[in-house]
Amino acid sequence: MGKDFRQQSTSAGAVALSIRNWATVVALVALAFPTLLMSEIAGRVIFPHYIALAVIIPILTLTGQACWSTVKPIIPVLAMIFISTLINITSTNLLVAGFHSLHLVAIALLAGCSGVLALRFAKFTILAYVAAILLAQTSIVLGFASWVEWLLVVKDGASALRVSAFATEPSYAAMIILVLTRFVICFDIGWLSPPRFGLILAALLATLSLFALISAILLLAMYLNRRGDIRAMAIVVVGGSLLLFVSTSTDFFTGRLQALDFTRGAEGLGTGTVRLLPYIYMGQILPHNPLPLFFGAGAGALEAGFFHAMGRYATVADFLSVHMAGPIYDYGLLAVIPIIFLWNRPRGNIDHGLFVLMTIAIILNTGIGTYLFIIFGTFALLEQRVRAS
């Protein structure tokens, strides 16, 4: 009877593991390929990961995917959400605070998945994004842009066509590639042969995004820091430098650089204006009340206040999304610092420094309530867990 019980327990464990793996894959696909399943209801865009996480969080919880090593790093951030909500109870949006808390729970659960499963998913997603971006830009150059509209080709102003692949904007596509390629560099750098790594850099630059250029430079530094093969390093340095030189010499990048007008301050920085204005606005309001710098102003407080007080008048946009600075405004620096310094602590000062730079670049482009933040958090905590195991 004892033998039969052990067999049944093993069988039940295998079923639970299979369910966890499938649930994890569904969630990761919904997060990394949002445009394939996006829908619109009553004028509001519904991202597929909303629905996927609502179903998968209970499944992963019940099947035991949660582990202390991935739960512990999110506790300081969850605590700051709770503290900030109490302090700003009259102005905070409880729905937004709850939504952000669920995102953090999802990160902790997904980061408990198999490292092998995550590595396979990362490789597949990288190849899918690289193929989509290069195919789209090649089609645009050849005059067949209409053939690749399904890859979400978007217009930048009235001139250049830019590719977002399966993400909602080029910078998000670039940073998904950045996060996943870093994971592969850490655990299977042999898969990243110089030709394959060169294609990844080429795809990043083909998105025609400034943050894609930053992502390419960060990946090149991470790759060289990990790679011990002198010949491969030399090939990557020469090839990467050539790609960076060619891309920054294109009409698109030179045009954007020429359009910068530093005499106008932050308002003359093009798309950089959008990213910097929330922090400039913070500098204007904090001298009168510095407390929000540490504890935030409450979930959802920035959007309306910033847009009417500064965003509408400092840009020509009819609407300006300010989620890039959202975590600091919502919950303060005490919520952001743990994300930067505690979610992943690679060995070695150079590797740790590169990860911190990557984290800052991502936080400048996203808030806790986005699919990119969940992907970043999942693979940051997963890297930490796998390395410590």
CORDADA-V270362 format. One record per pair of residues at least 6 apart in sequence whose C-alpha atoms are under 6 Angstrom apart, sorted by sequence separation. I is the first residue (numbers start at 1). J is the second residue. D is the distance in Angstrom with one decimal. If there is no record, write none. Layout:
# CORDADA-V270362
i = [I I]
j = [J J]
d = [D D]
This chain:
# CORDADA-V270362
i = [39 40 139 155 164 167 262 267 346 39 154 155 163 261 266 38 154 204 205 260 38 153 164 260 38 153 37 136 152 152 151 201 340 30 31 30 27 174 299 133 297 298 23 132 296 297 296 296 295 296 344 71 170 178 295 70 171 174 294 343 293 294 20 171 294 324 327 344 171 324 326 194 324 66 323 324 163 323 162 66 16 65 126 122 134 133 130 35 33 97 96 92 93 92 93 88 84 85 84 84 81 80 77 107 111 100 100 73 107 111 107 111 70 31]
j = [45 46 145 161 170 173 268 273 352 46 161 162 170 268 273 46 162 212 213 268 47 162 173 269 48 163 48 148 164 165 165 216 356 48 49 49 52 204 330 165 329 330 56 165 329 330 330 331 331 332 380 108 207 215 332 108 209 212 332 381 332 333 60 211 334 364 367 384 212 365 367 236 366 109 366 367 207 367 207 112 63 112 177 180 203 203 203 166 166 299 299 298 299 299 300 298 295 298 298 331 331 335 335 374 378 368 369 343 377 381 378 382 381 371]
d = [5.8 5.7 5.5 4.8 4.2 5.2 5.7 5.4 5.0 5.2 5.9 6.0 5.8 4.5 5.4 5.9 5.3 5.3 5.9 5.6 5.1 5.8 5.7 5.2 5.7 4.6 5.7 5.7 5.8 5.8 4.8 5.7 6.0 5.5 5.5 4.9 5.7 5.6 4.4 5.7 5.7 4.7 5.9 5.8 4.9 5.4 4.7 3.9 5.2 3.9 5.6 5.2 5.6 5.9 4.3 5.0 5.9 5.0 4.4 5.8 5.1 5.0 5.8 5.6 5.6 5.2 5.8 5.3 5.9 4.7 5.4 5.9 4.5 5.0 6.0 5.4 5.3 5.2 5.8 5.8 5.6 5.6 5.9 5.3 5.8 5.9 5.3 5.4 5.0 5.5 5.9 4.3 5.3 5.0 5.6 5.3 5.4 5.8 5.9 5.6 5.8 5.6 4.9 5.7 4.8 5.8 5.5 5.7 5.9 5.8 4.8 4.7 5.9 5.5]
